[in-house]
């Protein structure tokens, strides 16, 4: 899944689409990997999977990220409806 992440926001939430990427605002600051760690925890919660089933594939130092989520029954499109 392709994400556009904006760290340092007031609260963590899914905003919608940013091009073909899911836009997420994160409350965590982009310091010492805290935003990436918070992002993976947030994605695991959204997709109702253990943290070990969410992996950052690309974009460790970028706002454009690619994550892999395994064994989730949650449809990513349902996140846009909420």
Rosetta blueprint (number, residue, H / E / L):
1 X L
2 X E
3 X E
4 X E
5 X E
6 X E
7 X L
8 X L
9 X L
10 X L
11 X L
12 X L
13 X E
14 X E
15 X E
16 X E
17 X E
18 X E
19 X L
20 X L
21 X E
22 X E
23 X E
24 X E
25 X E
26 X L
27 X L
28 X L
29 X L
30 X L
31 X L
32 X L
33 X L
34 X H
35 X H
36 X H
37 X H
38 X H
39 X H
40 X H
41 X H
42 X H
43 X H
44 X H
45 X H
46 X H
47 X L
48 X L
49 X L
50 X L
51 X H
52 X H
53 X H
54 X E
55 X E
56 X E
57 X E
58 X E
59 X L
60 X L
61 X L
62 X L
63 X L
64 X E
65 X E
66 X E
67 X E
68 X E
69 X E
70 X L
71 X L
72 X L
73 X L
74 X L
75 X L
76 X L
77 X L
78 X H
79 X H
80 X H
81 X H
82 X L
